Amino acid sequence: MDDRRKKLKFRAWRRGFRELDLILGPFADSKLESLDDAGLDAFEALLNGDDQEVYAWVTDAADAPAEFETPTLEQIRAFRTQMAARS
């Protein structure tokens, strides 16, 4: 795993908003290696976003602005749904 992915993985688990950590952390563990540069950029943009807003976008409680509405966000939403189905 390269340095960028390691840093993103660390940040995904340690945002300080536990509900979001429990979605983004496992997503990073499972999917970060398969993301291309555009996917990594989109993931990093989400990590730079406001916790409450990102959580609302990931859980479909609010629409994400166009610049955040990416295939990566769709992958995170699908991952969250799969996690919830397993519970």
C-alpha contacts under 8 A as a table, 3 or more apart, distances in Angstrom:
res1	aa1	res2	aa2	distance
1	M	5	R	6.33
1	M	6	K	6.56
1	M	33	E	7.25
2	D	5	R	5.55
2	D	6	K	6.34
3	D	6	K	5.03
3	D	7	K	6.18
4	R	7	K	5.23
4	R	8	L	6.20
5	R	8	L	5.05
5	R	9	K	5.98
5	R	32	L	6.75
5	R	33	E	7.38
5	R	40	L	7.94
6	K	9	K	5.13
6	K	10	F	6.19
7	K	10	F	5.11
7	K	11	R	6.19
8	L	11	R	5.07
8	L	12	A	6.02
8	L	28	A	7.72
8	L	44	E	6.82
9	K	12	A	5.06
9	K	13	W	6.56
9	K	25	G	6.69
9	K	28	A	5.48
9	K	29	D	6.94
9	K	32	L	7.62
10	F	13	W	5.50
10	F	14	R	6.37
10	F	25	G	8.00
11	R	14	R	5.08
11	R	15	R	6.04
11	R	47	L	7.22
12	A	15	R	6.21
12	A	21	D	6.05
12	A	24	L	5.26
12	A	25	G	4.83
12	A	28	A	6.75
12	A	47	L	6.87
13	W	21	D	4.90
13	W	22	L	7.28
13	W	24	L	6.73
13	W	25	G	4.45
14	R	17	F	7.88
14	R	21	D	6.37
15	R	18	R	7.44
15	R	20	L	7.56
15	R	21	D	6.19
15	R	47	L	7.88
15	R	51	D	7.72
16	G	21	D	7.33
17	F	20	L	5.58
17	F	21	D	6.15
17	F	51	D	6.59
18	R	21	D	4.83
18	R	22	L	6.15
19	E	22	L	5.32
19	E	23	I	6.83
19	E	55	Y	7.83
20	L	23	I	5.20
20	L	24	L	6.00
20	L	51	D	7.34
20	L	55	Y	5.91
21	D	24	L	5.27
21	D	25	G	5.34
22	L	25	G	5.68
22	L	26	P	6.54
23	I	26	P	5.89
23	I	27	F	6.24
23	I	76	I	7.83
23	I	80	R	6.26
24	L	27	F	4.97
24	L	28	A	5.99
24	L	76	I	7.48
25	G	28	A	5.14
25	G	29	D	6.25
26	P	29	D	4.89
26	P	30	S	6.11
27	F	30	S	5.19
27	F	31	K	5.65
27	F	32	L	7.20
27	F	76	I	6.67
27	F	79	F	6.78
28	A	31	K	5.38
28	A	32	L	4.77
29	D	32	L	6.40
30	S	33	E	7.61
31	K	34	S	5.54
31	K	35	L	6.72
32	L	35	L	5.38
32	L	40	L	7.55
35	L	38	A	7.63
35	L	39	G	5.07
35	L	40	L	5.94
36	D	39	G	5.14
36	D	40	L	6.15
37	D	40	L	5.01
37	D	41	D	6.07
38	A	41	D	5.02
38	A	42	A	6.20
39	G	42	A	5.07
39	G	43	F	6.11
39	G	71	P	7.47
39	G	72	T	5.62
40	L	43	F	5.00
40	L	44	E	6.01
41	D	44	E	5.10
41	D	45	A	6.12
42	A	45	A	5.05
42	A	46	L	6.40
42	A	68	F	7.08
42	A	70	T	6.90
42	A	72	T	6.30
42	A	73	L	7.65
43	F	46	L	5.16
43	F	47	L	6.35
43	F	72	T	6.57
43	F	73	L	7.60
44	E	47	L	4.92
44	E	48	N	6.23
45	A	48	N	5.05
45	A	49	G	6.37
45	A	68	F	7.60
46	L	49	G	5.02
46	L	54	V	6.50
46	L	68	F	7.30
49	G	53	E	7.27
49	G	54	V	6.31
50	D	53	E	5.37
50	D	54	V	6.06
51	D	54	V	5.24
51	D	55	Y	6.01
52	Q	55	Y	5.20
52	Q	56	A	6.25
53	E	56	A	5.11
53	E	57	W	6.28
53	E	62	A	7.91
54	V	57	W	5.05
54	V	58	V	6.06
54	V	64	A	7.95
55	Y	58	V	5.12
55	Y	59	T	6.06
56	A	59	T	5.26
56	A	60	D	5.89
56	A	61	A	4.71
56	A	62	A	5.19
56	A	63	D	7.77
57	W	60	D	5.06
57	W	61	A	6.17
57	W	62	A	5.28
57	W	63	D	5.80
57	W	64	A	5.27
58	V	61	A	7.73
58	V	73	L	6.94
58	V	76	I	6.75
58	V	77	R	5.43
58	V	80	R	7.89
59	T	62	A	7.79
59	T	77	R	6.69
59	T	80	R	7.76
60	D	63	D	6.63
60	D	77	R	7.85
64	A	67	E	7.94
64	A	68	F	5.92
64	A	69	E	5.85
65	P	68	F	5.55
65	P	69	E	6.38
66	A	69	E	5.05
67	E	70	T	7.33
68	F	73	L	7.20
69	E	73	L	6.22
69	E	74	E	7.58
70	T	73	L	5.25
70	T	74	E	6.46
71	P	74	E	4.96
71	P	75	Q	6.15
72	T	75	Q	4.95
72	T	76	I	6.25
73	L	76	I	5.03
73	L	77	R	6.21
74	E	77	R	5.07
74	E	78	A	6.18
75	Q	78	A	5.10
75	Q	79	F	6.02
76	I	79	F	4.95
76	I	80	R	6.09
77	R	80	R	5.10
77	R	81	T	6.26
78	A	81	T	5.07
78	A	82	Q	6.23
79	F	82	Q	5.09
79	F	83	M	6.17
80	R	83	M	5.03
80	R	84	A	6.17
81	T	84	A	5.09
81	T	85	A	6.19
82	Q	85	A	5.07
82	Q	86	R	6.41
83	M	86	R	5.29
83	M	87	S	6.63
84	A	87	S	5.26
